[in-house]
Amino acid sequence: MKNLITEQKFNEILATFDQLKPLLVVGDVGIDKYTFGEVKRISPEAPVPVLEVTKEWLKLGLAANISHNLQTLQIPSTLCGIIGEDKNADVFEDLLEDNHLKTWGLIRSSDRPTTFKERVTTNTQQICRIDYESSESINDSVAQKFISRIEELSKTHSAIILEDYAKGAMTKKVIEEVINFSNQNNILVAVDPGRTTPPLFYKGATLLKPNLAEAKAMVEFLGFKEKNVEKLAEILLDKLKIQKLVITLGPEGMALFDSKVHKSIQYIPTVANEVFDVSGAGDTAIALLTSSLVAGASLEEAAWISNCGAGVVVGKKGTATVDQNELREFYSNLKKRFL
């Protein structure tokens, strides 16, 4: 495959992961619950399926899934997010500790619940999703505590990942102050943007990673009507003053641009074999993009590693993670496919 990262470079980058200075993950956090079972009949009370539950489990969700991915990849990290003063906050902290992740970066807020999403599924389909959450912006007092915690922790971390799910934690003040602080202290800051967040909030970030729909929405918000990927990239780079851009294109792969290296946009194809569930693929992608850049990879090399990680997790059901053995096996099979 054209421009495929070499096996030597792939392994060199992965070998440094456990030696990296910790990454700081900042964003909306929550719990994903999966309720799994079989449907054998329709309810006599209403025309709805009756699920006979056979299994239930909890996973770290939203930005917490990035930290979980980093953990399984042997990359140290700290998670910063807002949780409530409720029983699910305790469950969330227990989940972090069960997965050997720190709780130091969490801020509790009494005026919002801990985000909790329950997915009710069978072997063939998702029946429904039940969300317990608030998307209201955190108040100024909580925002200031959040910013202070982020700035304090960032001094001992190599990079910051901002994961914006537009659930209220990532306000204009939080995003802009973190980016400004990072730039002043020469800290790489990577952004996985929210669909409804005004794009100028992200101005000055090192790396922006929208998907194609998000990139189009951001450009439209900026006053342009463009669908061409090259034009989208040109506008985002110019208006947001970012150094690196990766637009994920689903089955079409990734488009990437590093303003300090290339004069034109680069493309790499998708490498997924089968797609069972895209949940969490973006989390895996931003985790591997950022950690690979911190490890000294070029943007193109980081994108290939990220692409392989996403290829692993979309082949799993539910919010998933990837480890180094899975990455190496995936890369090995990828080389065989394109020899």
C-alpha positions in Angstrom: 0.0 0.0 0.0 1.3 3.4 -1.0 3.0 5.2 1.9 2.2 2.5 4.5 4.3 3.1 7.6 7.2 0.7 7.7 7.1 -2.2 10.2 10.3 -0.9 11.8 8.9 2.6 12.4 5.5 1.1 13.6 7.2 -1.0 16.2 9.7 1.8 17.2 6.8 4.1 18.0 4.8 1.5 19.9 7.9 0.6 21.9 8.1 4.1 23.4 4.5 4.2 24.6 5.1 3.0 28.2 8.0 5.5 28.5 6.0 8.6 27.6 5.3 11.4 30.0 1.6 11.1 30.9 -1.1 12.5 28.7 -3.9 14.6 30.1 -7.4 13.8 28.9 -10.0 16.6 29.3 -13.6 16.4 28.4 -17.1 15.1 29.1 -17.1 11.9 30.9 -19.7 9.2 31.8 -20.7 5.6 32.1 -21.8 3.3 29.3 -24.1 0.4 30.4 -24.9 -2.5 28.1 -28.0 -4.6 28.7 -28.0 -7.6 26.5 -30.5 -10.3 25.9 -33.0 -12.1 23.6 -36.4 -11.1 22.2 -38.8 -13.9 21.9 -42.1 -12.2 22.1 -44.0 -8.9 22.0 -45.4 -7.4 25.2 -49.1 -7.8 25.7 -49.1 -4.4 27.3 -47.9 -2.5 24.2 -46.5 -3.3 20.7 -42.9 -3.4 22.0 -40.4 -6.3 22.2 -39.8 -8.0 25.6 -36.0 -8.4 26.2 -35.1 -11.4 28.3 -31.8 -10.1 29.8 -28.9 -12.5 29.9 -26.0 -10.1 30.5 -25.3 -6.6 31.8 -22.0 -4.7 32.0 -20.6 -1.2 32.6 -17.8 0.5 30.7 -16.1 3.9 30.9 -17.7 6.2 28.4 -17.2 9.5 26.5 -13.7 11.0 27.2 -13.1 8.3 29.8 -12.9 5.8 27.0 -9.8 7.7 25.7 -8.1 7.2 29.0 -9.1 3.5 29.0 -7.6 3.2 25.5 -4.4 4.8 26.6 -4.3 2.4 29.6 -4.7 -0.7 27.4 -2.0 0.7 25.1 0.4 1.0 28.2 0.4 4.8 27.9 0.1 6.7 31.2 -2.7 9.3 31.5 -4.8 11.4 33.8 -8.5 12.1 33.2 -10.1 15.5 33.9 -13.9 15.7 33.9 -17.0 16.7 35.7 -19.2 14.2 37.6 -22.2 14.7 39.8 -22.8 14.3 43.5 -24.7 11.0 43.0 -24.4 7.3 43.2 -23.2 7.1 39.6 -20.3 9.3 40.4 -19.2 6.7 42.9 -19.7 4.0 40.3 -17.7 6.0 37.8 -14.7 6.5 40.2 -14.8 2.7 41.0 -14.7 1.9 37.3 -11.6 4.2 36.9 -9.9 2.5 39.8 -10.8 -1.0 38.5 -9.1 0.0 35.2 -6.0 1.3 37.1 -6.8 5.0 36.2 -6.5 7.9 38.5 -9.4 10.0 39.9 -7.3 13.1 40.7 -8.7 15.1 37.8 -12.4 14.7 38.6 -14.5 17.7 39.8 -17.9 17.0 41.4 -20.8 19.3 40.7 -24.0 19.1 42.7 -26.2 20.7 40.0 -25.8 18.0 37.3 -26.0 14.2 37.2 -23.2 12.0 36.2 -23.7 11.1 32.6 -25.1 7.5 32.3 -26.1 5.9 29.0 -27.7 2.5 28.8 -27.8 0.6 25.5 -30.4 -2.2 25.3 -29.3 -4.7 22.7 -29.8 -8.1 21.2 -27.3 -10.1 19.2 -28.5 -8.4 16.0 -29.6 -4.9 16.9 -29.9 -2.1 19.4 -33.4 -1.8 20.7 -33.1 1.6 22.4 -30.7 3.8 24.3 -31.6 5.4 27.7 -29.7 8.6 28.6 -29.4 10.2 32.1 -27.6 13.4 31.6 -27.6 17.2 31.4 -26.1 19.1 28.5 -26.3 22.5 30.4 -23.0 24.3 30.6 -21.2 24.0 33.9 -21.5 27.1 36.1 -18.6 29.6 36.4 -17.5 28.4 39.8 -17.2 24.8 38.6 -15.6 25.9 35.4 -12.9 27.8 37.3 -12.2 24.8 39.5 -12.0 22.7 36.4 -9.5 25.0 34.6 -7.3 25.3 37.7 -7.2 21.5 38.0 -6.3 21.1 34.3 -3.5 23.8 34.5 -2.1 22.2 37.7 -2.0 18.7 36.2 -0.7 19.8 32.8 2.6 20.8 34.3 3.5 17.1 34.7 1.9 15.9 31.4 3.3 15.8 27.8 0.1 16.7 25.9 -3.6 17.5 26.4 -6.5 15.8 24.6 -9.7 17.8 24.6 -12.6 15.5 23.9 -15.8 17.5 23.4 -19.1 15.6 23.4 -21.0 18.9 24.0 -22.4 17.7 27.3 -21.6 20.9 29.2 -18.1 20.5 30.5 -16.3 22.0 27.6 -17.4 25.6 27.7 -15.9 28.5 25.8 -14.0 29.6 28.8 -12.6 26.1 29.5 -11.6 25.4 26.0 -10.0 28.8 25.2 -8.1 29.0 28.5 -6.7 25.5 28.2 -5.6 26.1 24.6 -4.0 29.5 25.6 -2.3 28.0 28.6 -1.0 25.1 26.4 0.4 27.4 23.8 2.1 29.6 26.4 3.8 26.5 27.8 4.5 24.7 24.6 2.2 21.8 25.3 0.6 19.9 22.4 -3.2 20.1 22.5 -5.3 17.8 20.4 -9.0 18.4 19.9 -11.8 16.0 19.1 -14.5 18.6 18.5 -18.2 18.7 19.5 -20.8 18.8 16.8 -22.6 21.8 18.2 -19.6 23.7 19.7 -18.7 27.0 17.8 -15.4 26.1 16.0 -13.7 29.3 16.9 -13.5 28.0 20.5 -10.7 25.7 19.2 -8.6 28.4 17.6 -4.9 27.9 18.2 -5.0 24.2 19.0 -2.1 22.0 17.7 -4.3 19.3 16.2 -8.0 19.1 15.2 -9.6 15.8 14.4 -13.2 16.2 13.1 -15.0 13.6 11.1 -16.3 14.7 7.7 -19.8 15.7 8.9 -18.3 17.7 11.7 -15.8 19.4 9.4 -18.7 20.5 7.1 -20.7 21.8 10.0 -17.7 23.8 11.3 -17.0 25.4 8.0 -20.7 26.2 7.5 -20.7 27.8 11.0 -17.7 29.9 9.8 -19.9 31.2 7.0 -18.8 29.0 4.1 -20.7 26.4 2.0 -18.1 23.8 1.0 -18.2 20.1 0.5 -14.8 19.5 -1.1 -12.4 18.0 1.5 -9.5 20.1 0.3 -11.5 23.3 0.6 -12.8 22.3 4.0 -9.2 21.7 5.2 -8.0 25.0 3.8 -10.8 27.0 5.6 -10.3 25.2 8.9 -6.5 25.7 8.9 -6.8 29.3 8.0 -9.7 30.4 10.3 -8.7 28.3 13.3 -4.9 28.8 13.1 -4.3 25.1 13.8 -1.0 23.3 12.9 -2.3 19.9 12.1 -5.6 18.6 10.8 -7.0 15.1 10.4 -10.5 14.6 8.9 -11.7 11.1 9.3 -13.7 10.0 6.2 -15.3 6.7 7.4 -14.9 4.1 4.7 -12.8 6.5 2.6 -10.0 6.7 5.3 -8.4 9.9 6.5 -7.4 13.3 5.1 -4.5 15.0 6.8 -2.5 18.2 6.6 0.5 19.3 8.6 1.1 23.0 7.9 4.8 22.7 8.8 5.5 19.8 6.5 3.3 19.5 3.5 1.9 22.1 1.1 -1.1 19.9 0.1 -3.5 17.5 1.8 -2.5 13.8 2.2 -4.8 10.8 2.1 -4.6 7.4 3.6 -7.2 4.7 3.0 -9.3 2.9 5.6 -7.9 -0.4 6.7 -10.9 -1.9 8.6 -11.7 -5.5 7.7 -15.2 -5.7 9.2 -17.3 -3.1 10.9 -19.5 -4.3 13.7 -19.7 -1.1 15.8 -18.2 2.3 15.4 -18.8 3.2 19.0 -15.5 4.5 20.5 -13.5 4.4 17.2 -13.0 8.2 17.4 -11.7 7.8 21.0 -9.2 5.3 19.9 -8.2 7.4 16.9 -7.4 10.6 18.9 -5.7 8.5 21.7 -3.3 7.0 19.1 -2.8 10.1 17.0 -1.8 12.2 20.1 0.4 9.6 21.8 2.2 8.8 18.5 2.9 12.5 17.9 4.3 12.7 21.4 6.4 9.7 20.7 8.0 11.5 17.8 6.0 10.2 14.8 5.2 12.4 11.8 1.5 13.2 11.3 1.3 10.6 8.5 2.9 7.9 10.7 0.6 8.8 13.6 -2.4 8.6 11.3 -1.4 5.1 10.1 -1.1 3.9 13.6 -4.4 5.6 14.5 -6.1 4.1 11.5 -4.9 0.6 12.5 -6.3 1.1 16.0 -9.7 2.2 14.7 -9.6 -0.8 12.4 -9.4 -3.1 15.5 -12.1 -1.5 17.6 -14.8 -1.2 14.8 -14.5 -5.0 14.6 -15.7 -5.3 18.2 -19.1 -4.7 19.7 -19.8 -1.8 22.1 -17.4 0.9 23.3 -14.1 -0.9 22.8 -10.3 -0.5 23.4 -7.2 -1.8 21.7 -3.9 -3.1 23.0 -0.5 -3.3 21.5 -0.7 -6.9 20.6 -3.9 -6.3 18.7 -2.3 -3.4 16.9 0.8 -5.4 15.9 -1.3 -8.3 14.7 -3.6 -5.9 12.7 -0.5 -4.3 11.1 1.0 -7.7 10.2 -2.2 -8.8 8.5 -2.5 -5.4 6.8 1.0 -5.9 5.3 0.0 -9.3 3.9 -3.2 -7.9 2.4 -1.2 -5.3 0.3 2.0 -7.2 -0.6 
